[in-house]
Amino acid sequence: MAFRSERRLRLLSLCTLPVLLAMSYGVFAWRNIEEYTKRNELSSHENIPQQPFAGALWRVEQVRLIGDGRDTKVTFPGERRLLIVRLAARARSTIGDAWFDCRISLTDRSGRVWAPLDFISSDTISRTLDPQAKPVEGCSAASRQPPAEGAEMEIEEKFVIPATAAQSLRASLSFASTRPEALLLPLVVP
């Protein structure tokens, strides 16, 4: 009799195994989907002047294209250019951790994406271009100390891009608190 009940339990265990495996697969898939949406920008909207994003109003303050010899003595080889994008953010409310994991990237019409230079290269370039000026912080550094309510802060990022892409660029800005949503800022390159 004990042998039969043991066989039934073993059979029942084997029958429930596919259900348990399917459930664990579903839980892990759900967690992966959540993690994917937290890390990636899946949708975006254009910047509207009086509509806050991540607790602040955003605008493009300055766009400089460097590397063809007209703006500075610095020239880049071939078709490469340095694009400096400066954004201004006016805090509409207390930001707190809303700016954690700040990301800025550039996208052109064909869908190509460029990430900014690392902060060491960015600071070096800033000191080379104007040794007297204090470098403006990048997105990651600014996110550690966001502006107080009503205050304004500038953020500057530098990108190396092909010269042919300079006229059709948009900046994409997102934070961990806003993803999968991103803010698009059209750039007017002189």
C-alpha positions in Angstrom: 0.0 0.0 0.0 2.8 2.4 0.9 4.4 1.6 -2.5 1.2 2.7 -4.4 0.9 6.0 -2.5 4.5 6.7 -3.2 4.0 6.0 -6.9 0.9 8.3 -7.0 2.9 11.1 -5.3 5.7 10.7 -7.8 3.3 10.7 -10.7 1.5 13.8 -9.3 4.9 15.5 -8.9 5.8 14.7 -12.5 2.4 16.0 -13.7 2.8 19.3 -11.8 6.3 19.9 -13.0 5.3 21.3 -16.4 2.8 23.7 -14.8 5.5 24.9 -12.3 8.0 25.3 -15.1 5.6 27.3 -17.2 4.7 29.5 -14.2 8.4 30.2 -13.4 9.0 30.9 -17.0 6.1 33.4 -17.0 7.4 35.1 -13.8 10.9 35.5 -15.2 9.6 36.7 -18.6 7.5 39.3 -16.8 10.5 40.5 -14.8 12.6 40.7 -17.9 9.9 42.8 -19.7 9.7 45.2 -16.7 13.5 45.5 -16.7 13.6 46.1 -20.4 11.1 49.0 -20.2 12.9 50.5 -17.3 16.2 50.6 -19.2 15.1 51.5 -22.7 13.3 54.5 -24.3 10.4 52.9 -26.1 8.3 56.0 -26.9 9.0 59.7 -27.1 7.2 63.0 -27.4 8.3 66.4 -28.6 9.2 69.1 -26.1 6.3 71.4 -25.3 7.6 74.7 -23.8 5.3 74.9 -20.7 5.0 71.2 -20.1 7.4 69.8 -17.5 9.3 66.6 -18.0 10.9 65.0 -14.9 9.9 68.0 -12.8 11.5 70.7 -15.1 10.9 72.8 -18.2 13.5 72.0 -20.8 14.9 74.1 -23.7 17.9 73.9 -26.0 20.2 76.7 -24.9 23.1 76.4 -27.4 24.3 74.1 -30.2 27.8 74.4 -31.5 29.4 72.5 -34.4 33.2 72.4 -34.2 35.8 70.8 -36.4 35.6 72.3 -39.8 38.0 75.2 -38.9 35.4 78.0 -39.0 34.5 78.2 -35.3 37.8 77.3 -33.8 41.3 76.2 -34.9 40.3 72.7 -33.9 39.8 70.4 -36.9 38.7 66.8 -37.0 39.8 64.3 -39.6 37.5 63.5 -42.5 33.8 64.0 -42.0 33.9 64.0 -38.2 32.7 67.0 -36.2 32.2 67.8 -32.5 28.7 68.8 -31.6 28.2 70.6 -28.3 24.7 70.6 -27.0 23.7 72.7 -24.0 20.3 72.3 -22.4 18.7 74.5 -19.8 16.3 73.1 -17.2 14.1 75.2 -14.9 12.8 73.1 -11.9 9.0 73.4 -11.6 8.9 71.3 -8.5 11.2 69.4 -6.1 13.1 67.0 -8.3 14.6 64.7 -5.7 15.6 61.4 -7.4 13.6 62.0 -10.6 16.8 62.7 -12.5 18.5 59.5 -11.5 20.2 57.7 -14.4 20.1 60.6 -16.9 20.6 59.8 -20.6 21.0 62.1 -23.6 21.6 60.8 -27.1 21.3 62.2 -30.6 19.3 60.7 -33.4 19.2 61.6 -37.1 16.4 61.1 -39.7 17.7 57.7 -40.7 17.6 56.4 -37.1 21.3 56.4 -36.3 22.0 57.1 -32.6 25.0 58.8 -31.0 26.0 58.6 -27.4 27.8 61.5 -25.7 31.5 61.5 -25.0 32.6 60.3 -21.5 33.0 63.0 -18.8 36.8 62.9 -18.9 37.0 63.6 -22.6 34.2 66.2 -22.3 36.0 68.1 -19.6 39.3 67.9 -21.5 37.7 69.4 -24.6 36.0 72.1 -22.5 39.4 73.2 -21.0 41.0 73.1 -24.5 38.3 75.3 -26.1 38.2 77.8 -23.2 40.8 77.3 -20.5 39.3 80.2 -18.3 35.7 79.0 -18.2 34.4 76.5 -15.8 33.1 73.4 -17.7 29.3 72.9 -17.6 28.4 69.5 -16.1 27.0 66.7 -18.2 23.8 64.9 -17.6 25.1 62.3 -15.2 26.9 64.8 -13.0 23.9 67.2 -13.0 21.5 64.4 -12.0 23.4 64.1 -8.7 22.5 67.6 -7.6 19.4 68.8 -9.5 18.3 72.4 -9.2 16.0 73.5 -6.4 12.4 74.4 -7.2 12.3 77.6 -9.3 16.1 77.4 -10.0 17.7 76.8 -13.4 20.6 74.6 -14.4 22.5 74.0 -17.6 23.6 70.6 -18.9 26.2 70.2 -21.6 27.1 67.1 -23.6 29.5 66.6 -26.4 29.1 64.2 -29.4 31.4 63.2 -32.3 29.2 62.9 -35.3 29.5 62.8 -39.1 29.2 66.2 -40.7 26.5 65.0 -43.0 24.2 64.2 -40.0 24.5 67.6 -38.4 21.4 69.2 -40.0 18.9 66.5 -39.1 19.5 65.8 -35.4 17.2 65.6 -32.4 18.3 65.2 -28.8 16.6 62.5 -26.7 16.5 63.0 -23.0 15.3 60.4 -20.4 15.7 59.4 -16.8 15.0 56.2 -14.9 11.8 57.8 -13.5 10.5 58.6 -17.0 11.4 55.5 -19.0 10.1 54.1 -21.3 9.1 57.7 -22.2 11.8 60.1 -23.6 11.7 63.8 -24.4 12.7 64.9 -27.9 14.4 68.3 -28.4 15.0 69.3 -32.1 18.4 70.8 -32.6 19.2 73.7 -35.0 22.8 73.4 -36.0 24.3 76.7 -37.3 
